[in-house]
Amino acid sequence: MTGTLALTLCLTHDCTLRCRYCYAGRKYAHAMTRETAELGLETGLAEAIRTKRGLDVSFFGGEPLLEWELLQHCCDYTARRAAELEVKVRYGITTNGTLLTPERLEWMASRDFLIGLSLDGSPAMHNSNRCFADGRGSHELVAAALQRMSAIPGLRSKVICVVTPTNHHYLREGLLWLHEHYRGRIGLNFDYWSDWSDAQFASLQQQWELLMQDVTESYRMQHPIRLDCLERALASLNKDNREQCLHCRIGEREIAISVDGNFFPCSRMVGVGDDPAYTFGNVHTGIDRARQNFIIATRGNKTPECRICELRHRCLNTCGCTNYATSGHINRVSPFLCNLQQLIIHSADHMVATLQGDVLTR
């Protein structure tokens, strides 16, 4: 077994919310058919066997819980076929939480789902972007889902908090709210699809520096605020990109399937599923190996400035979907990503030096 293959099914373009920063395309009632889902799952299982990997099946949207019966069918179908083919499978979902009932939570917990709940921190931070179609904020409903999640022992979960040009000034407040109500992993994602002005980035940096004071204290008190981006930077103090799997795996160990069955190298690149720039086949015709190999060969980083940067082995400069969002190319780094990664890595190093200094002065 050599790791896992990530297979993401985008079950629907519809959603209960109308988030202002959503990169998943226009919201309308268009769902994946059962046939498309089964063919997609068969593709994932075949690729897992071919590459001698396990299979991580994730559900995405839109809001995937709108297609609850299809999701259940996909899990039952996968479990049966994986047992026949002797493939190890795990499940996951990214959800906005508005349809995350206790019964659905229990069903997913019994199948060891990893539940990624999109919750952008405090009420003010969350409701500035994550609204219903009529403009009402969704924080109260999603916070209730978080409470139900936290009450299930052993549930695999993470909170996904998105920082945008319009809510970044709530960053410290938002993360402290999350830490008060949730002690698991926080995927702190930045809105790479929007344009950040110099003034907005400067404001973000001020908020980040204030937050890092709280994060450092939380580590000192042994109740850390667990930010994925920071933990990755901390781990990279001792290990380079290759060892930490920071090199992008799109097109090779990751396949996302659009509602209509088109293959994409990453779920963040699907959109409405009709952009031919990075598709590499369809569930009905199979994987286009020439296109897949082209994507694999193209990914990486061809930005000249990165070649001489001392942080090049510690940052996300090879992340294809992030590069695509910020620069329009899967192998070019934008100034925003560069500045952000420097901020996070230097903060991690400073935190380590501070905490080590505490130990030495005791």
C-alpha positions in Angstrom: 0.0 0.0 0.0 1.5 3.3 -1.1 -0.9 6.0 0.4 -4.3 6.8 -0.8 -6.1 8.1 -3.8 -8.5 11.0 -3.1 -11.7 10.7 -5.1 -14.2 13.6 -4.8 -17.8 13.4 -6.1 -19.4 16.8 -6.6 -23.0 15.7 -6.1 -24.9 18.9 -6.9 -24.5 22.5 -8.0 -27.3 23.5 -5.7 -26.8 24.9 -2.2 -28.8 26.1 0.7 -26.5 29.1 1.0 -25.2 31.8 -1.3 -21.8 32.5 0.1 -20.2 35.6 -1.4 -16.8 34.0 -1.9 -17.8 30.6 -3.3 -15.6 29.3 -6.0 -17.8 26.3 -6.8 -19.7 28.1 -9.6 -23.3 29.1 -10.2 -25.9 27.6 -7.8 -28.8 25.8 -9.6 -30.7 22.6 -9.2 -28.5 20.1 -11.1 -27.5 16.9 -9.4 -25.3 14.0 -10.3 -27.2 10.9 -11.5 -26.8 7.5 -9.8 -25.3 6.1 -13.0 -22.6 8.8 -13.1 -21.8 8.3 -9.4 -21.4 4.6 -9.8 -19.2 4.9 -12.9 -17.1 7.5 -11.0 -16.7 5.2 -8.1 -15.7 2.4 -10.3 -13.0 4.6 -11.8 -11.7 5.5 -8.4 -11.7 1.8 -7.3 -9.9 0.8 -10.5 -7.3 3.5 -10.1 -6.7 2.5 -6.4 -6.1 -1.0 -7.5 -3.8 0.0 -10.4 -1.7 2.3 -8.2 -1.9 0.0 -5.1 -3.5 2.6 -2.9 -6.4 2.9 -0.6 -9.3 5.1 -1.6 -10.6 8.2 0.2 -14.1 9.0 -1.2 -15.3 12.5 -0.4 -18.6 14.3 -1.2 -18.7 17.9 -2.3 -21.0 20.4 -3.9 -22.8 22.8 -3.8 -24.1 21.4 -0.6 -23.8 17.6 -0.9 -26.4 16.9 1.9 -29.0 18.1 -0.5 -28.4 14.7 -2.2 -28.6 12.7 0.9 -30.1 9.5 -0.6 -27.5 9.6 -3.4 -24.7 10.0 -0.9 -26.0 7.0 1.1 -26.2 5.0 -2.1 -22.7 5.9 -3.0 -21.4 4.7 0.4 -23.3 1.4 0.2 -22.2 0.8 -3.4 -18.5 1.6 -2.5 -18.5 -0.6 0.6 -19.8 -3.6 -1.4 -17.5 -3.1 -4.3 -14.5 -2.3 -2.2 -15.0 -5.5 -0.2 -15.2 -7.5 -3.4 -12.0 -5.9 -4.7 -10.2 -5.8 -1.4 -9.7 -2.0 -1.5 -9.5 -0.1 1.8 -11.9 2.9 1.7 -12.6 5.9 4.0 -15.2 8.6 3.6 -15.4 12.3 4.0 -17.7 15.3 3.3 -17.4 19.0 3.1 -20.7 20.6 4.3 -22.0 24.0 5.3 -23.8 22.3 8.2 -27.3 23.7 7.5 -28.7 20.2 6.8 -26.5 18.3 9.3 -29.1 16.7 11.5 -28.4 14.4 14.5 -29.5 11.4 12.5 -27.2 12.2 9.6 -24.3 12.8 11.9 -24.8 9.5 13.6 -25.1 7.7 10.3 -21.8 9.2 9.1 -20.1 8.7 12.4 -20.9 5.0 12.3 -19.0 4.9 8.9 -16.0 6.8 10.3 -16.6 9.8 8.1 -14.2 12.8 8.2 -16.7 15.7 8.4 -15.4 19.1 7.3 -17.7 21.8 8.6 -17.5 25.2 6.9 -17.8 27.7 9.7 -16.1 31.1 9.5 -15.5 31.8 13.2 -17.6 34.2 15.2 -21.1 35.4 14.1 -19.8 38.7 12.7 -17.0 37.0 10.7 -19.2 34.1 9.5 -22.3 36.1 8.6 -20.4 38.7 6.6 -20.1 36.1 3.8 -22.1 32.9 4.5 -25.7 33.9 4.0 -28.9 32.5 2.7 -30.4 33.7 -0.5 -32.5 36.3 1.3 -29.3 37.7 3.0 -29.9 36.2 6.4 -26.7 35.0 8.2 -26.3 31.2 8.8 -24.1 31.3 11.9 -26.6 30.3 14.5 -27.7 27.2 12.5 -24.1 26.1 11.7 -22.9 26.7 15.3 -25.7 24.3 16.4 -24.3 21.7 14.0 -20.8 22.2 15.5 -22.2 21.6 18.9 -23.8 18.4 17.8 -20.6 17.3 16.1 -18.5 18.0 19.2 -20.8 15.8 21.3 -20.0 12.6 19.4 -17.0 10.8 20.9 -14.3 9.8 18.4 -15.9 11.6 15.5 -13.3 12.6 12.8 -13.9 16.2 12.1 -12.4 19.6 11.2 -13.7 23.1 10.9 -13.0 25.0 7.7 -12.7 28.7 8.2 -12.3 30.9 5.2 -10.6 34.3 5.5 -11.6 36.8 2.8 -11.0 40.5 2.0 -14.4 41.3 3.5 -14.1 39.4 6.8 -10.3 39.4 7.6 -10.6 42.1 10.2 -12.5 39.7 12.3 -9.7 37.1 12.1 -8.6 37.2 15.8 -12.1 37.4 17.1 -13.3 34.6 14.8 -10.5 32.2 15.7 -10.9 32.8 19.4 -14.6 32.0 19.1 -13.8 28.8 17.3 -11.2 27.8 19.9 -13.8 28.4 22.7 -16.4 26.1 21.0 -14.2 23.5 19.3 -10.8 21.9 20.1 -10.2 20.0 16.9 -8.3 20.9 13.8 -9.1 24.2 12.0 -8.5 24.4 8.3 -7.7 28.1 8.0 -8.2 28.7 4.3 -7.6 32.1 2.6 -9.8 33.3 -0.2 -7.3 32.9 -3.1 -10.0 33.5 -5.7 -10.5 37.2 -4.8 -8.2 40.1 -5.3 -6.5 41.4 -2.2 -5.4 45.0 -2.1 -2.2 46.0 -0.4 -4.2 47.7 2.3 -6.3 44.6 2.9 -3.2 42.4 3.1 -1.6 44.9 5.6 -4.7 44.7 7.7 -4.7 40.9 7.5 -1.1 40.9 8.7 -2.0 43.0 11.7 -4.8 40.6 12.6 -2.5 37.6 12.1 0.1 39.0 14.4 -2.5 39.7 17.1 -3.8 36.1 16.6 -0.3 34.7 16.9 0.0 36.1 20.4 -3.1 34.1 21.4 -1.9 31.0 19.5 1.5 31.1 21.2 -0.2 31.4 24.6 -2.4 28.5 23.8 0.6 26.3 23.0 2.2 27.5 26.2 -0.9 26.4 28.2 -0.9 23.1 26.3 -4.4 23.7 24.8 -3.2 24.7 21.3 -5.3 26.5 18.7 -4.7 24.0 15.9 -4.4 25.8 12.6 -3.6 23.5 9.7 -1.5 26.1 7.9 0.6 26.8 11.0 1.1 23.2 11.9 2.3 22.6 8.4 4.8 25.4 8.8 5.9 24.0 12.2 6.5 20.6 10.8 8.5 21.9 7.9 11.1 23.2 10.3 12.6 19.7 10.2 11.3 18.2 6.9 11.2 19.5 3.4 8.4 19.6 0.8 8.8 16.0 -0.3 8.8 14.5 3.1 5.8 16.6 4.2 3.9 15.8 0.9 3.7 19.6 0.2 4.3 18.8 -3.5 1.0 18.9 -5.2 -0.7 15.6 -6.0 -3.4 16.9 -8.5 -4.0 14.7 -11.4 -2.0 11.8 -9.9 -3.4 11.0 -6.4 -6.5 13.2 -6.6 -9.5 13.0 -9.0 -12.6 15.2 -8.7 -15.7 14.3 -10.7 -18.1 17.0 -11.7 -21.9 16.6 -11.6 -21.8 15.6 -15.3 -19.0 13.1 -14.8 -16.0 15.1 -16.1 -12.6 14.4 -14.4 -10.7 17.3 -12.8 -7.4 17.2 -11.0 -8.7 18.9 -7.8 -12.2 19.7 -6.3 -11.3 23.4 -6.1 -10.9 23.5 -9.9 -14.3 22.0 -10.8 -16.5 25.1 -10.7 -19.6 24.3 -12.8 -17.7 21.4 -14.4 -17.5 22.6 -18.0 -14.1 24.2 -18.2 -12.0 22.1 -20.6 -8.6 23.6 -19.6 -7.9 21.0 -17.0 -10.3 18.1 -17.6 -8.8 14.7 -18.4 -11.7 12.4 -19.3 -15.2 11.5 -18.3 -16.8 8.6 -16.5 -18.3 7.3 -19.8 -15.0 7.5 -21.8 -12.5 6.8 -19.1 -9.3 8.7 -18.1 -7.5 10.5 -20.9 -4.0 9.4 -19.9 -2.3 11.9 -22.3 -4.2 14.8 -20.7 -3.6 13.4 -17.2 0.1 13.1 -17.8 0.2 16.6 -19.3 -1.3 18.0 -16.0 1.1 16.0 -13.9 4.1 17.2 -16.0 2.9 20.8 -15.9 2.2 21.2 -12.2 4.9 22.3 -9.8 6.5 25.8 -9.8 8.2 27.6 -12.6 8.3 31.0 -10.9 12.0 32.1 -11.2 12.1 34.0 -7.9 11.1 30.9 -6.0 14.2 29.0 -7.1 16.5 31.1 -4.9 14.1 31.5 -2.0 15.3 29.9 1.3 11.7 29.1 2.1 10.9 27.2 -1.1 10.9 23.8 0.6 8.5 25.0 3.3 5.7 26.8 1.5 2.7 26.0 -0.7 4.5 27.2 -3.9 3.7 23.8 -5.7 0.0 23.7 -4.8 -1.6 23.6 -8.2 -5.2 24.7 -7.3 -3.9 27.6 -5.2 -1.6 28.7 -7.9 -4.4 28.4 -10.4 -6.7 30.5 -8.3 -4.2 33.3 -7.7 -2.2 33.4 -10.9 -4.3 31.5 -13.5 -1.6 28.9 -13.9 -1.0 25.7 -11.9 2.7 26.3 -11.8 3.0 30.0 -11.1 3.1 31.6 -7.7 1.3 34.9 -7.1 2.7 37.7 -5.0 -0.2 37.3 -2.6 0.6 33.6 -2.0 4.3 34.4 -1.6 3.6 37.1 1.0 1.1 35.0 2.9 3.4 32.0 3.1 6.3 34.1 4.3 4.0 35.5 7.0 2.9 32.1 8.2 6.3 30.5 8.2 8.1 33.4 9.9 5.3 33.4 12.5 5.8 29.7 13.2 9.5 30.1 13.6 9.1 33.0 15.9 6.6 31.0 18.0 9.0 28.1 18.3 11.8 30.5 19.4 9.6 32.1 22.0 8.5 28.8 23.5 12.0 27.5 23.5 13.1 30.7 25.2 10.5 30.1 27.9 12.0 26.6 28.6 15.6 28.0 28.8 14.6 30.7 31.3 12.9 28.4 33.7 
